[in-house]
Amino acid sequence: MARPRFVVVATDDGVKVKLGHFGDAKQYIFYEVTEQGIREVKRLENPFKGEEEEHMHGVLRKRLKLLELFGSIDAVVSTFFGPGGEDFFKERGIDAIKVKPWTTIEDALKQVQEMYFGKA
């Protein structure tokens, strides 16, 4: 049996994936994704929402803070990652998964499950 994957989804409303930058989401929802199904683990409000991002150093600092907040994860899901965002996660062994705007969290998680475990 394949190991579970721990996935963080950026959202503003708890229904759709965040439309816009991953780091600007109001909230992050953590899921455990397995071959058998998907289970919500926890929700966290984004304590860094609205932090100034004018300079690249500020962006890096914010990304590092988010990773510290998230702990051990396998993937992040959003409709958009800022400049260098996908590379930032990939360099740390975390899949940065982009979905189309207006994608529901449910549909995004089905895509993630299929990506990791194939079609049911």
C-alpha positions as CSV (number, residue, x, y, z in Angstrom):
1,M,0.0,0.0,0.0
2,A,1.3,3.4,-1.0
3,R,2.0,5.9,1.8
4,P,-0.6,8.7,2.4
5,R,0.2,12.2,1.0
6,F,-0.3,15.3,3.1
7,V,-1.6,18.2,1.1
8,V,-2.3,21.8,1.9
9,V,-5.0,23.6,-0.1
10,A,-5.1,27.4,-0.2
11,T,-8.6,28.9,0.1
12,D,-10.5,32.0,0.9
13,D,-13.9,30.5,1.4
14,G,-13.4,26.8,2.3
15,V,-15.1,25.7,-0.9
16,K,-12.9,26.8,-3.8
17,V,-9.2,26.8,-4.2
18,K,-7.7,30.3,-3.7
19,L,-8.0,32.4,-6.8
20,G,-4.6,34.2,-6.8
21,H,-1.4,33.8,-4.9
22,F,-1.0,30.9,-2.6
23,G,0.6,33.0,0.2
24,D,-2.4,35.4,0.2
25,A,-5.0,32.8,1.1
26,K,-7.2,33.5,4.1
27,Q,-6.9,29.9,5.2
28,Y,-5.1,26.7,4.6
29,I,-6.8,23.3,4.8
30,F,-4.7,20.2,5.4
31,Y,-5.8,16.9,4.0
32,E,-4.5,13.3,4.1
33,V,-4.9,11.7,0.7
34,T,-4.8,8.0,0.3
35,E,-5.8,5.4,-2.3
36,Q,-8.9,4.8,-0.2
37,G,-10.0,8.4,0.2
38,I,-9.4,11.9,1.4
39,R,-9.6,13.1,5.0
40,E,-9.5,16.7,6.3
41,V,-6.9,17.0,9.0
42,K,-7.0,20.6,10.1
43,R,-7.6,24.2,9.1
44,L,-5.4,27.1,9.8
45,E,-6.0,30.8,9.3
46,N,-3.1,32.5,7.5
47,P,-1.3,34.5,10.1
48,F,0.9,36.1,7.4
49,K,-1.9,37.3,5.1
50,G,-1.3,40.8,4.0
51,E,2.4,40.9,4.9
52,E,4.3,43.2,2.6
53,E,5.7,41.4,-0.5
54,E,7.4,44.3,-2.3
55,H,10.8,42.8,-2.1
56,M,11.9,39.3,-3.0
57,H,13.5,38.9,0.5
58,G,10.1,39.5,2.0
59,V,8.5,36.8,-0.2
60,L,11.2,34.3,0.7
61,R,10.8,35.1,4.4
62,K,7.0,34.6,4.1
63,R,7.4,31.3,2.3
64,L,9.8,30.0,4.9
65,K,7.4,31.0,7.7
66,L,4.5,29.2,5.9
67,L,6.6,26.0,5.6
68,E,7.4,26.2,9.3
69,L,3.7,26.6,10.0
70,F,2.8,23.7,7.8
71,G,5.3,21.1,9.1
72,S,5.8,18.0,7.0
73,I,3.7,18.0,3.8
74,D,3.9,16.5,0.4
75,A,2.1,19.1,-1.8
76,V,0.5,22.5,-1.9
77,V,-2.5,23.4,-4.1
78,S,-3.4,26.8,-5.5
79,T,-4.4,28.5,-8.7
80,F,-1.3,30.6,-8.7
81,F,2.1,30.8,-7.1
82,G,4.1,34.0,-7.1
83,P,7.4,34.4,-8.9
84,G,9.6,31.5,-8.1
85,G,6.9,30.0,-5.8
86,E,6.7,26.6,-7.7
87,D,10.5,26.3,-7.7
88,F,10.6,27.2,-4.0
89,F,8.4,24.3,-3.1
90,K,9.9,21.8,-5.6
91,E,13.4,22.5,-4.3
92,R,12.2,21.4,-0.9
93,G,10.6,18.2,-2.1
94,I,7.0,19.6,-2.1
95,D,4.8,19.3,-5.1
96,A,3.3,22.7,-6.2
97,I,0.0,21.7,-7.9
98,K,-1.7,24.4,-9.9
99,V,-5.4,24.0,-10.7
100,K,-7.7,26.1,-12.9
101,P,-9.4,29.1,-11.5
102,W,-12.7,28.5,-9.8
103,T,-11.8,24.8,-9.1
104,T,-13.6,23.4,-6.0
105,I,-11.4,21.9,-3.3
106,E,-13.3,18.6,-3.8
107,D,-12.3,18.5,-7.5
108,A,-8.8,19.6,-6.8
109,L,-8.3,16.8,-4.2
110,K,-9.7,14.3,-6.7
111,Q,-7.0,15.5,-9.1
112,V,-4.3,15.1,-6.4
113,Q,-5.5,11.6,-5.5
114,E,-5.4,10.6,-9.2
115,M,-2.0,12.1,-9.6
116,Y,-0.5,10.2,-6.7
117,F,-2.5,6.9,-6.8
118,G,-4.0,6.7,-10.4
119,K,-7.6,6.3,-11.4
120,A,-9.9,4.4,-9.0
